[in-house]
Amino acid sequence: MTFTAQIKVMPLKDLLDPQGKAVLGGLQNLGLTGISDVRIGKQIDLKIEASSKEEAHQMASEASKKLLANPVMEMFEITII
C-alpha cells in the first residue's frame, strides 16, 4: 500500500527562532500588533510503500531522525494518511 507521511519539523521551543522573530517584526511594522509570537518550521510529505500504517510511520520516523530533522535544534511530528 502507498501511504503519505506528513512530517512537521519545528524549532525546539527553548531555542530562538530568528526567522520567526524577523517575521514577527515585519507583522508588527504592518500594524498587526495582536500577534505575539511566530515560529517558522517546515512540512515534508513522503510517499511511502509499506504493508501497514505502523511500518510507514517507522520509516518516516527513521528518515526524520537520520536526515529530515536536527534533533539538537528541532522536533518533529508525523501524521500518516
NUTOR-30465 format. One record per atom (N, C-alpha, C): residue in three letters; x, y, z. Coordinates in steps of 0.05 Angstrom, whole numbers, padded with zeros to 5 digits, always signed. Each point is the difference from the previous one (the first is absolute). Layout:
# residues N
ALAXYZ...
//
This chain:
# residues 81
MET+00017-00024+00000MET-00017+00024+00000MET+00018+00025+00000THR-00012+00021-00010THR+00014+00026+00000THR-00012+00018+00021PHE+00017+00010+00017PHE-00008+00019+00021PHE+00014+00026-00004THR-00012+00022+00010THR+00013+00026+00000THR+00007+00006+00029ALA+00025+00006+00004ALA+00010+00009+00027ALA+00003+00030-00002GLN-00014+00014+00018GLN+00003+00029+00002GLN+00017+00005+00025ILE+00023+00012-00004ILE+00019+00004+00022ILE+00002+00030+00004LYS-00007+00008+00024LYS+00002+00029+00008LYS+00025+00003+00017VAL+00018+00016-00009VAL+00025+00005+00014VAL+00000+00029+00010MET+00004+00003+00026MET+00000+00027+00013MET+00024+00003+00018PRO+00009+00025+00003PRO+00022+00005+00019PRO-00009-00007+00029LEU+00018-00010+00016LEU-00006-00006+00028LEU-00010+00026+00013LYS-00019-00003+00018LYS-00013+00024+00013LYS+00020+00016+00016ASP+00021-00012+00011ASP+00020+00015+00016ASP+00020+00015-00017LEU+00001-00005-00026LEU+00020+00013-00017LEU-00012+00025-00014LEU+00017+00019-00004LEU-00007+00024-00015LEU-00006-00008-00029ASP-00021+00012-00011ASP-00007-00004-00028ASP+00004+00027-00015PRO+00024+00005-00011PRO+00006+00025-00013PRO-00020+00007-00023GLN-00007-00020-00015GLN-00019+00004-00022GLN-00027+00010+00011GLY-00009-00014+00020GLY-00025+00007+00013GLY+00000+00028+00011LYS+00023+00008+00013LYS+00002+00027+00012LYS+00000+00021-00022ALA+00013-00006-00023ALA+00000+00019-00022ALA-00028+00004-00012VAL-00015-00022-00002VAL-00027+00002-00011VAL-00018+00015+00020LEU+00003-00006+00026LEU-00015+00014+00021LEU+00005+00030-00002GLY+00025+00008-00003GLY+00006+00029-00003GLY-00013+00012-00025GLY+00000-00015-00022GLY-00013+00009-00024GLY-00030+00003+00003LEU-00013-00019+00014LEU-00028+00001+00004LEU-00008+00024+00018GLN+00017+00005+00020GLN-00005+00023+00018GLN+00003+00026-00015ASN+00020+00001-00018ASN+00004+00024-00017ASN-00024+00005-00018LEU-00015-00021-00007LEU-00023+00002-00017LEU-00025+00007+00016GLY+00003+00003+00027GLY-00022+00008+00017GLY-00015-00024+00011LEU+00010-00024-00004LEU-00013-00024+00011LEU+00011-00006+00028THR-00007+00017+00019THR+00012-00001+00027THR-00012-00021+00018GLY-00022-00013-00008GLY-00012-00021+00017GLY+00015-00027-00001ILE+00019-00002-00017ILE+00016-00025-00003ILE+00024+00002+00019SER+00002-00019+00018SER+00021+00002+00020SER+00024-00019-00005ASP-00002-00020-00017ASP+00022-00018-00005ASP-00003-00013-00027VAL+00022-00005-00013VAL+00001-00014-00026VAL+00022-00021+00002ARG-00007-00025-00008ARG+00020-00021-00002ARG-00002-00011-00028ILE+00022-00003-00014ILE+00000-00009-00027ILE+00014-00027-00002GLY-00014-00018-00013GLY+00010-00027-00004GLY-00003-00009-00029LYS-00002-00026-00003LYS-00004-00010-00028LYS-00017-00025+00002GLN-00014-00005-00023GLN-00015-00025-00002GLN+00012-00016-00023ILE+00004-00025+00004ILE+00011-00018-00020ILE-00020-00022-00004ASP-00008-00006-00025ASP-00017-00022-00006ASP+00015-00022-00014LEU-00003-00024+00010LEU+00014-00023-00012LEU-00022-00020-00010LYS+00003-00011-00024LYS-00016-00022-00009LYS+00016-00025+00007ILE-00013-00018+00015ILE+00014-00024+00011ILE-00015-00025-00008GLU+00014-00019-00011GLU-00011-00027-00005GLU+00005-00017+00024ALA-00021-00009+00013ALA+00003-00016+00025ALA-00025-00018+00002SER+00003-00021+00016SER-00022-00019+00004SER-00020+00009+00020SER+00007+00020+00017SER-00019+00010+00021SER+00007+00029+00007LYS-00019+00013+00014LYS+00005+00027+00009LYS+00023+00001+00020GLU+00002-00021+00016GLU+00021-00001+00020GLU+00028-00001-00014GLU+00002-00016-00021GLU+00025-00002-00014GLU+00007+00026-00014ALA-00021+00013-00011ALA+00005+00026-00013ALA+00009+00021+00021HIS-00012-00001+00023HIS+00008+00019+00022HIS+00029-00005+00008GLN+00007-00026+00002GLN+00028-00007+00008GLN+00019+00010-00021MET-00006-00002-00026MET+00018+00009-00021MET+00002+00031+00001ALA-00022+00013+00004ALA+00000+00030+00001ALA+00016+00009+00025SER-00003-00014+00022SER+00014+00007+00024SER+00031-00003-00004GLU+00007-00022-00012GLU+00029-00005-00006GLU+00011+00022-00018ALA-00015+00007-00021ALA+00009+00021-00019ALA+00002+00027+00015SER-00018+00005+00018SER+00000+00026+00015SER+00024+00001+00018LYS+00005-00022+00014LYS+00023+00000+00019LYS+00027+00001-00014LYS+00002-00013-00023LYS+00026-00002-00014LYS+00006+00024-00019LEU-00022+00013-00010LEU+00006+00020-00021LEU-00018+00025+00001LEU-00026-00004+00005LEU-00018+00022-00004LEU-00001+00021+00023ALA+00007-00008+00024ALA-00001+00018+00023ALA+00026-00002+00015ASN+00009+00022+00011ASN+00024+00001+00017ASN-00010-00002+00029PRO+00004-00023+00013PRO-00011-00004+00027PRO+00012+00019+00021VAL+00022+00012-00005VAL+00012+00020+00018VAL-00016+00026+00000MET-00012+00006-00023MET-00013+00026-00003MET-00030-00002-00007GLU-00009-00023-00009GLU-00027-00002-00010GLU-00015-00025+00011MET-00026+00002+00001MET-00017-00022+00006MET-00017-00006-00025PHE-00011-00025-00001PHE-00017-00006-00022PHE-00024-00016+00008GLU-00021+00002-00015GLU-00025-00014+00004GLU-00007-00013-00027ILE-00010-00025+00002ILE-00006-00015-00024ILE-00030-00007+00000THR-00013+00005-00023THR-00027-00008-00005THR-00001-00018-00025ILE-00011-00024+00003ILE-00002-00018-00023ILE-00029+00001-00010ILE-00003+00005-00026ILE-00026+00000-00013ILE-00001-00019-00024
//
